[in-house]
């Protein structure tokens, strides 16, 4: 190796050391937790302190090593640009999270048990601090039934948890101890985070961690961690696959649009409101495969519904156009949903989103399929596409939710390709 390259290698080594110490100090300051990322602006002082400690440690290492190949000016510039870059990244994360939360994406649905002064103060905290990403759904209280936002009593809790897609339950001091103990023991099965105002509760809270929601301290009796890294990978795969598919599909879209206009009067695209994750409504895009006023004639065909349950499907539906039959057969009408994926309303893989009128026919247990983002394809499309039972649809959706991982998504995507090529749609 050329001796002239040694100073450069040493310099790169110290830069790597600086980066490592920066990450280590940030991690020690708990700056990589989900709560701290959302509050990046609030904790900028802690970011600066952590960064300065990492810089001082790196300077100490350079001094002890008596390294002459590390220019002081370069270290000063690295510190300034590194700190500015870190603050800018955190500010960008905060802005992105806030915009997502405003659209209802990634929010955690919160239920407060106990509508006393503590519960109402906590409600105001949740509604004023939108960076928290927590949406207040209502109160459960056995006594205060006249409070705004009251949803029911403790006996209604099982129904409320499913109907409002609750992710976190907060117990205030007004809640009974027996109720807290009972729900906390059941929480793991229901996949719901249970949090209370600090207390020991017969030893149940020993060893539990205290966190802060805004300025309110809460105690976590049961924490259901969000697999943030896995969801990030899933989102990146969605963006990559949707982007790669959208551009090559543009010629197909143009030809399909021309065929639709020549075949029947009306718009090329069909848009409707669908129900997505946690019951959030979004605009759903498809190529039009039916006559322009098809929704108006849906009720007249209810008696011929092939599906058993909340969904609607008719054999030889008279509303479908000639071009529409071909588009449906090879799933070409689904291409515009790539825009829904890019917008974050849908995923490439997940339960199919249903129209509002179908959603209104859901049973309480059917709501579990809305725990995740809806998808363009899923287990039902590759295993039971022609099965008329809505119950089968729900079972496959729940199987997907219970066993979800990245490899399963990839397997479903790959298995969808031969289904499209053999024209199994209808």
RODO-2510 file (C-alpha; in nm, 4 decimals, decimal comma):
residues 426
     n   res          X          Y          Z
     1     x     0,0000     0,0000     0,0000
     2     x     0,1218     0,3496    -0,0838
     3     x     0,2496     0,5270     0,2319
     4     x     0,0777     0,8447     0,1142
     5     x    -0,2573     0,6706     0,1547
     6     x    -0,2045     0,6041     0,5287
     7     x    -0,3072     0,9539     0,6498
     8     x    -0,6217     0,9330     0,4422
     9     x    -0,7054     0,5901     0,5844
    10     x    -0,6482     0,7158     0,9391
    11     x    -0,8645     1,0161     0,8655
    12     x    -1,1458     0,7928     0,7410
    13     x    -1,1049     0,5811     1,0550
    14     x    -1,1536     0,8794     1,2831
    15     x    -1,4547     0,9956     1,0815
    16     x    -1,6033     0,6488     1,1231
    17     x    -1,5305     0,6710     1,4964
    18     x    -1,7028     1,0106     1,5072
    19     x    -2,0113     0,8691     1,3349
    20     x    -2,0211     0,5694     1,5698
    21     x    -1,9944     0,7875     1,8807
    22     x    -2,2669     1,0174     1,7497
    23     x    -2,5076     0,7268     1,7028
    24     x    -2,4084     0,5823     2,0424
    25     x    -2,4690     0,9125     2,2247
    26     x    -2,8010     0,9676     2,0492
    27     x    -2,9095     0,6178     2,1430
    28     x    -2,8045     0,6733     2,5059
    29     x    -3,0138     0,9906     2,5098
    30     x    -3,3146     0,7866     2,3844
    31     x    -3,3349     1,0000     2,0708
    32     x    -3,4198     0,7086     1,8425
    33     x    -3,7383     0,6045     2,0209
    34     x    -4,0673     0,6569     1,8395
    35     x    -4,1834     0,9211     2,0883
    36     x    -3,8643     1,1257     2,0583
    37     x    -3,8693     1,1215     1,6786
    38     x    -4,2165     1,2698     1,6832
    39     x    -4,1044     1,5420     1,9214
    40     x    -3,7827     1,6315     1,7371
    41     x    -3,8355     2,0075     1,7682
    42     x    -3,9161     1,9873     2,1391
    43     x    -3,5974     1,7907     2,2126
    44     x    -3,3536     1,9805     1,9923
    45     x    -3,1560     2,0869     2,3020
    46     x    -3,1036     1,7201     2,3878
    47     x    -2,9914     1,6562     2,0297
    48     x    -2,7345     1,9364     2,0520
    49     x    -2,6028     1,8112     2,3871
    50     x    -2,5679     1,4576     2,2564
    51     x    -2,3891     1,5778     1,9451
    52     x    -2,1461     1,7917     2,1460
    53     x    -2,0629     1,4996     2,3759
    54     x    -1,9867     1,2812     2,0724
    55     x    -1,7666     1,5582     1,9297
    56     x    -1,5740     1,6013     2,2550
    57     x    -1,5202     1,2261     2,2812
    58     x    -1,3881     1,2143     1,9246
    59     x    -1,1525     1,5082     1,9893
    60     x    -1,0293     1,3268     2,3008
    61     x    -0,9577     1,0146     2,0956
    62     x    -0,7646     1,2231     1,8390
    63     x    -0,5653     1,3964     2,1135
    64     x    -0,4772     1,0725     2,2938
    65     x    -0,3733     0,9102     1,9664
    66     x    -0,1569     1,2142     1,8889
    67     x    -0,2911     1,2024     1,5359
    68     x    -0,1546     1,4836     1,3170
    69     x    -0,3451     1,3877     1,0016
    70     x    -0,6785     1,5190     1,1338
    71     x    -0,6996     1,8937     1,0554
    72     x    -0,8805     2,1015     1,3171
    73     x    -1,0655     2,2994     1,0528
    74     x    -1,2031     1,9796     0,9026
    75     x    -1,3325     1,8651     1,2411
    76     x    -1,5012     2,1980     1,3049
    77     x    -1,6704     2,1883     0,9643
    78     x    -1,7739     1,8266     1,0207
    79     x    -1,9280     1,9190     1,3556
    80     x    -2,1196     2,2169     1,2193
    81     x    -2,2463     2,0443     0,9052
    82     x    -2,3232     1,7240     1,0954
    83     x    -2,5242     1,9053     1,3614
    84     x    -2,7113     2,1127     1,1031
    85     x    -2,7851     1,8001     0,8993
    86     x    -2,9106     1,6087     1,2029
    87     x    -3,1450     1,8905     1,3066
    88     x    -3,2747     1,9258     0,9512
    89     x    -3,3429     1,5521     0,9260
    90     x    -3,5318     1,5545     1,2556
    91     x    -3,7316     1,8583     1,1486
    92     x    -3,8186     1,6832     0,8204
    93     x    -3,9266     1,3711     1,0123
    94     x    -4,1478     1,5813     1,2367
    95     x    -4,3102     1,7553     0,9397
    96     x    -4,3637     1,4243     0,7593
    97     x    -4,5145     1,2569     1,0689
    98     x    -4,7481     1,5499     1,1296
    99     x    -4,8750     1,5460     0,7716
   100     x    -4,9303     1,1701     0,7890
   101     x    -5,1187     1,2037     1,1163
   102     x    -5,3361     1,4811     0,9740
   103     x    -5,4383     1,2383     0,6974
   104     x    -5,5118     0,9713     0,9559
   105     x    -5,2166     0,7530     0,8507
   106     x    -5,0209     0,5887     1,1308
   107     x    -5,2360     0,7288     1,4109
   108     x    -5,3034     0,5292     1,7276
   109     x    -5,6666     0,5138     1,8392
   110     x    -5,6977     0,5986     2,2085
   111     x    -5,9730     0,5138     2,4578
   112     x    -5,9791     0,6728     2,8047
   113     x    -6,1420     0,4819     3,0909
   114     x    -6,2662     0,7350     3,3430
   115     x    -6,4167     1,0683     3,2353
   116     x    -6,3250     1,2661     3,5474
   117     x    -6,1089     1,5790     3,5545
   118     x    -5,7919     1,3767     3,4927
   119     x    -5,9435     1,1988     3,1935
   120     x    -6,0725     1,5225     3,0427
   121     x    -5,7364     1,6942     3,0947
   122     x    -5,5661     1,4025     2,9212
   123     x    -5,8157     1,4316     2,6348
   124     x    -5,7212     1,8001     2,5891
   125     x    -5,3544     1,7014     2,5877
   126     x    -5,4101     1,4440     2,3122
   127     x    -5,6127     1,6815     2,0970
   128     x    -5,3748     1,9776     2,1357
   129     x    -5,0462     1,7928     2,0697
   130     x    -5,0953     1,6643     1,7155
   131     x    -4,7326     1,5500     1,6918
   132     x    -4,8191     1,2598     1,9218
   133     x    -5,0071     1,0762     1,6483
   134     x    -5,2805     0,9665     1,8888
   135     x    -5,6501     1,0087     1,8048
   136     x    -5,8911     1,0354     2,0960
   137     x    -6,1956     0,8137     2,0303
   138     x    -6,3952     0,8595     2,3499
   139     x    -6,4501     0,7774     2,7166
   140     x    -6,5689     0,4654     2,8944
   141     x    -6,7178     0,5452     3,2340
   142     x    -6,9745     0,3639     3,4484
   143     x    -7,1023     0,6848     3,6110
   144     x    -7,0453     0,9956     3,3982
   145     x    -7,2739     0,9244     3,1039
   146     x    -7,3431     1,2885     3,0184
   147     x    -6,9802     1,3760     2,9372
   148     x    -6,9089     1,4648     2,5738
   149     x    -6,7415     1,1712     2,4024
   150     x    -6,8896     0,9051     2,6328
   151     x    -6,9092     0,5729     2,4441
   152     x    -7,0424     0,3347     2,7067
   153     x    -6,9748     0,1544     3,0330
   154     x    -6,7120    -0,1052     3,1212
   155     x    -6,9543    -0,3772     3,0086
   156     x    -6,9420    -0,2287     2,6578
   157     x    -6,5624    -0,2385     2,6481
   158     x    -6,5217    -0,5506     2,4259
   159     x    -6,7530    -0,4009     2,1628
   160     x    -6,5951    -0,0550     2,1805
   161     x    -6,2426    -0,1927     2,1390
   162     x    -6,3365    -0,3516     1,8064
   163     x    -6,5832    -0,0950     1,6788
   164     x    -6,3426     0,1975     1,7214
   165     x    -6,0229     0,0038     1,6348
   166     x    -5,8672     0,0902     1,9709
   167     x    -5,4876     0,0573     1,9915
   168     x    -5,4280     0,2002     2,3402
   169     x    -5,6434     0,2142     2,6543
   170     x    -5,5601     0,4695     2,9235
   171     x    -5,6979     0,4217     3,2740
   172     x    -5,7336     0,7280     3,4941
   173     x    -5,7491     0,7183     3,8782
   174     x    -6,1299     0,7156     3,8453
   175     x    -6,1204     0,3625     3,6999
   176     x    -6,1714     0,0722     3,9401
   177     x    -5,8696    -0,1350     4,0338
   178     x    -6,0445    -0,4616     3,9490
   179     x    -6,1250    -0,3380     3,5982
   180     x    -5,7633    -0,2346     3,5406
   181     x    -5,6301    -0,5707     3,6578
   182     x    -5,8825    -0,7628     3,4477
   183     x    -5,8201    -0,5699     3,1253
   184     x    -5,4412    -0,5672     3,1721
   185     x    -5,4373    -0,9475     3,1943
   186     x    -5,6501    -0,9738     2,8797
   187     x    -5,4486    -0,7140     2,6855
   188     x    -5,1936    -0,9496     2,5333
   189     x    -5,4631    -1,1584     2,3668
   190     x    -5,6419    -0,8472     2,2384
   191     x    -5,3161    -0,6849     2,1194
   192     x    -5,3954    -0,3589     2,2940
   193     x    -5,1553    -0,1412     2,4908
   194     x    -5,2765    -0,0690     2,8431
   195     x    -5,1496     0,2404     3,0234
   196     x    -5,2455     0,4041     3,3525
   197     x    -5,1538     0,6961     3,5759
   198     x    -4,8648     0,5712     3,7959
   199     x    -4,9638     0,3387     4,0810
   200     x    -4,8580    -0,0071     4,1989
   201     x    -5,1916    -0,1871     4,1530
   202     x    -5,1194    -0,4832     4,3786
   203     x    -4,7672    -0,5202     4,2403
   204     x    -4,8753    -0,5474     3,8761
   205     x    -4,6867    -0,2267     3,7907
   206     x    -4,3572    -0,3304     3,9500
   207     x    -4,0907    -0,3028     3,6808
   208     x    -4,3231    -0,1286     3,4360
   209     x    -4,1805     0,1699     3,2530
   210     x    -4,3028     0,5260     3,2980
   211     x    -4,3391     0,7285     2,9784
   212     x    -4,4823     1,0688     2,8972
   213     x    -4,7690     1,1524     2,6638
   214     x    -4,7196     1,5246     2,6181
   215     x    -4,6707     1,6435     2,9749
   216     x    -4,8765     1,3625     3,1311
   217     x    -4,6826     1,0754     3,2963
   218     x    -4,8322     0,7327     3,2275
   219     x    -4,7422     0,3831     3,3377
   220     x    -4,7310     0,0994     3,0834
   221     x    -4,8759    -0,2212     3,2252
   222     x    -4,8716    -0,3912     2,8878
   223     x    -4,6940    -0,2582     2,5811
   224     x    -4,7640    -0,3837     2,2307
   225     x    -4,4579    -0,2734     2,0326
   226     x    -4,5115    -0,1461     1,6804
   227     x    -4,2771    -0,3282     1,4381
   228     x    -4,1698     0,0076     1,2961
   229     x    -3,8703    -0,1290     1,1058
   230     x    -4,0752    -0,4049     0,9407
   231     x    -4,3497    -0,1571     0,8473
   232     x    -4,0862     0,0748     0,7034
   233     x    -3,9506    -0,2082     0,4886
   234     x    -4,3055    -0,2939     0,3786
   235     x    -4,3671     0,0689     0,2833
   236     x    -4,0389     0,0876     0,0903
   237     x    -4,1293    -0,2320    -0,0978
   238     x    -4,4723    -0,0847    -0,1761
   239     x    -4,3179     0,2343    -0,3142
   240     x    -4,0571     0,0454    -0,5152
   241     x    -4,2999    -0,2096    -0,6657
   242     x    -4,5707     0,0496    -0,7373
   243     x    -4,3210     0,2836    -0,9036
   244     x    -4,1685     0,0064    -1,1141
   245     x    -4,5112    -0,1154    -1,2281
   246     x    -4,6741     0,2218    -1,2892
   247     x    -4,4449     0,3578    -1,5621
   248     x    -4,4460     0,0408    -1,7806
   249     x    -4,8242     0,0163    -1,7404
   250     x    -4,8881     0,3643    -1,8856
   251     x    -4,9188     0,2369    -2,2477
   252     x    -5,1663    -0,0288    -2,1284
   253     x    -5,3635     0,2392    -1,9438
   254     x    -5,3785     0,4585    -2,2541
   255     x    -5,5049     0,1717    -2,4712
   256     x    -5,7565     0,0698    -2,2056
   257     x    -5,8765     0,4299    -2,1719
   258     x    -5,9286     0,4554    -2,5482
   259     x    -6,1201     0,1255    -2,5540
   260     x    -6,3430     0,2352    -2,2650
   261     x    -6,4330     0,5645    -2,4356
   262     x    -6,5154     0,3890    -2,7627
   263     x    -6,7153     0,1142    -2,5934
   264     x    -6,9549     0,3125    -2,3736
   265     x    -7,0272     0,6714    -2,2693
   266     x    -6,8937     0,7954    -1,9379
   267     x    -6,5637     0,8657    -1,7627
   268     x    -6,2555     0,6480    -1,8091
   269     x    -6,1843     0,6189    -1,4383
   270     x    -6,4185     0,5024    -1,1641
   271     x    -6,3655     0,6527    -0,8179
   272     x    -6,5482     0,5667    -0,4999
   273     x    -6,5064     0,5972    -0,1254
   274     x    -6,3630     0,2860     0,0353
   275     x    -6,2919     0,1939     0,3957
   276     x    -5,9264     0,1425     0,4842
   277     x    -5,7158     0,0871     0,7931
   278     x    -5,8891     0,1675     1,1215
   279     x    -6,2039     0,2597     0,9300
   280     x    -6,0453     0,5596     0,7539
   281     x    -6,2162     0,6492     0,4267
   282     x    -6,0175     0,7187     0,1110
   283     x    -6,0694     0,7739    -0,2610
   284     x    -6,0312     0,4461    -0,4490
   285     x    -5,9293     0,4435    -0,8175
   286     x    -6,0145     0,1914    -1,0905
   287     x    -6,0680     0,1861    -1,4635
   288     x    -6,4400     0,1932    -1,5339
   289     x    -6,5683    -0,1531    -1,6285
   290     x    -6,9410    -0,0878    -1,5901
   291     x    -7,1954     0,1520    -1,7304
   292     x    -7,1653     0,5036    -1,5917
   293     x    -7,4664     0,4793    -1,3534
   294     x    -7,3860     0,1284    -1,2262
   295     x    -7,4031     0,2212    -0,8558
   296     x    -7,7638     0,3344    -0,8936
   297     x    -7,8677    -0,0130    -1,0089
   298     x    -7,6868    -0,2051    -0,7377
   299     x    -7,9824    -0,2371    -0,5011
   300     x    -8,1975    -0,3925    -0,7740
   301     x    -7,9476    -0,6763    -0,8068
   302     x    -7,9148    -0,7553    -0,4353
   303     x    -8,1304    -1,0661    -0,4689
   304     x    -7,8790    -1,2100    -0,7188
   305     x    -7,5778    -1,1507    -0,4966
   306     x    -7,3354    -1,4422    -0,5320
   307     x    -7,1391    -1,3610    -0,2189
   308     x    -7,2586    -1,4687     0,1247
   309     x    -7,1957    -1,1813     0,3620
   310     x    -7,0998    -0,8166     0,3373
   311     x    -6,9538    -0,8207    -0,0157
   312     x    -7,1448    -0,7959    -0,3423
   313     x    -7,0899    -0,9976    -0,6600
   314     x    -7,3352    -1,0933    -0,9353
   315     x    -7,2874    -1,3641    -1,1982
   316     x    -7,3119    -1,2153    -1,5493
   317     x    -7,3647    -0,8689    -1,4053
   318     x    -7,5597    -0,6757    -1,6734
   319     x    -7,3852    -0,3537    -1,5747
   320     x    -7,0432    -0,4746    -1,6946
   321     x    -6,9443    -0,3509    -2,0415
   322     x    -6,7811    -0,5602    -2,3136
   323     x    -6,4432    -0,3960    -2,2619
   324     x    -6,4966    -0,4171    -1,8878
   325     x    -6,5154    -0,7973    -1,9005
   326     x    -6,1736    -0,8142    -2,0648
   327     x    -6,0209    -0,5603    -1,8257
   328     x    -6,1506    -0,7523    -1,5253
   329     x    -6,0353    -1,0868    -1,6564
   330     x    -5,6709    -0,9777    -1,6601
   331     x    -5,7036    -0,7317    -1,3667
   332     x    -5,6113    -0,4375    -1,5916
   333     x    -5,8821    -0,2302    -1,4209
   334     x    -5,6806    -0,2506    -1,0964
   335     x    -5,3760    -0,0630    -1,2340
   336     x    -5,4883     0,2844    -1,1113
   337     x    -5,4748     0,1509    -0,7553
   338     x    -5,0980     0,1859    -0,7810
   339     x    -5,1720     0,5554    -0,7196
   340     x    -5,3472     0,4589    -0,3959
   341     x    -5,0338     0,2686    -0,2955
   342     x    -4,8074     0,5643    -0,3748
   343     x    -5,0364     0,7941    -0,1731
   344     x    -5,0203     0,5611     0,1273
   345     x    -5,3905     0,4715     0,1290
   346     x    -5,3209     0,1122     0,0265
   347     x    -5,0428    -0,1446     0,0226
   348     x    -4,9485    -0,3861    -0,2531
   349     x    -5,0585    -0,6745    -0,0268
   350     x    -5,3453    -0,6717     0,2200
   351     x    -5,7228    -0,7234     0,2576
   352     x    -5,9317    -0,5761    -0,0237
   353     x    -6,1047    -0,2459     0,0620
   354     x    -6,4838    -0,2536     0,0530
   355     x    -6,7317     0,0186    -0,0463
   356     x    -6,9224     0,2033     0,2251
   357     x    -7,2479     0,0117     0,1710
   358     x    -7,0676    -0,3224     0,2118
   359     x    -6,8816    -0,1923     0,5185
   360     x    -7,2110    -0,1062     0,6874
   361     x    -7,3039    -0,4771     0,6762
   362     x    -6,9922    -0,5856     0,8695
   363     x    -7,0353    -0,7920     1,1820
   364     x    -6,8277    -0,6931     1,4842
   365     x    -6,5701    -0,9667     1,4202
   366     x    -6,5253    -0,8570     1,0581
   367     x    -6,3719    -0,5273     1,1711
   368     x    -6,0457    -0,7037     1,2548
   369     x    -5,9587    -0,7141     0,8843
   370     x    -5,9247    -0,3346     0,9017
   371     x    -5,6286    -0,3517     1,1397
   372     x    -5,3891    -0,3148     0,8443
   373     x    -5,3740    -0,1199     0,5211
   374     x    -5,5902    -0,2669     0,2440
   375     x    -5,4077    -0,4119    -0,0534
   376     x    -5,4283    -0,4691    -0,4266
   377     x    -5,3729    -0,8410    -0,3795
   378     x    -5,3781    -1,0831    -0,0888
   379     x    -5,4268    -1,4409     0,0255
   380     x    -5,7876    -1,4438    -0,0937
   381     x    -5,6847    -1,3557    -0,4507
   382     x    -5,4398    -1,6439    -0,4763
   383     x    -5,6259    -1,9094    -0,2748
   384     x    -6,0015    -1,8543    -0,3017
   385     x    -6,0703    -1,5919    -0,5649
   386     x    -6,3906    -1,7625    -0,6780
   387     x    -6,5124    -1,8649    -0,3340
   388     x    -6,8444    -1,6815    -0,2765
   389     x    -6,8208    -1,6903     0,1031
   390     x    -6,7368    -1,3636     0,2757
   391     x    -6,6493    -1,5697     0,5846
   392     x    -6,3708    -1,7387     0,3854
   393     x    -6,2513    -1,3963     0,2765
   394     x    -6,2357    -1,2768     0,6386
   395     x    -6,0588    -1,5934     0,7581
   396     x    -5,7884    -1,5544     0,4944
   397     x    -5,7489    -1,1857     0,5775
   398     x    -5,7082    -1,2678     0,9474
   399     x    -5,4613    -1,5443     0,8626
   400     x    -5,2583    -1,2856     0,6723
   401     x    -5,2722    -1,0355     0,9591
   402     x    -5,1775    -1,2932     1,2230
   403     x    -4,8834    -1,4321     1,0237
   404     x    -4,7669    -1,1205     0,8414
   405     x    -4,4013    -1,0781     0,7522
   406     x    -4,2057    -0,9407     0,4588
   407     x    -4,1442    -1,2842     0,3071
   408     x    -4,5186    -1,3546     0,3069
   409     x    -4,5800    -1,0324     0,1137
   410     x    -4,3173    -1,1262    -0,1425
   411     x    -4,4647    -1,4769    -0,1762
   412     x    -4,8155    -1,3356    -0,2351
   413     x    -4,6864    -1,0861    -0,4929
   414     x    -4,5066    -1,3592    -0,6854
   415     x    -4,8091    -1,5922    -0,6657
   416     x    -5,0328    -1,3160    -0,8032
   417     x    -4,8432    -1,3016    -1,1339
   418     x    -4,9626    -1,6413    -1,2704
   419     x    -5,3187    -1,5600    -1,1532
   420     x    -5,3141    -1,2447    -1,3670
   421     x    -5,1542    -1,4138    -1,6680
   422     x    -5,4115    -1,6941    -1,6820
   423     x    -5,6965    -1,4419    -1,6652
   424     x    -5,8694    -1,5720    -1,3544
   425     x    -6,0427    -1,2433    -1,2772
   426     x    -6,4136    -1,1923    -1,3315
***
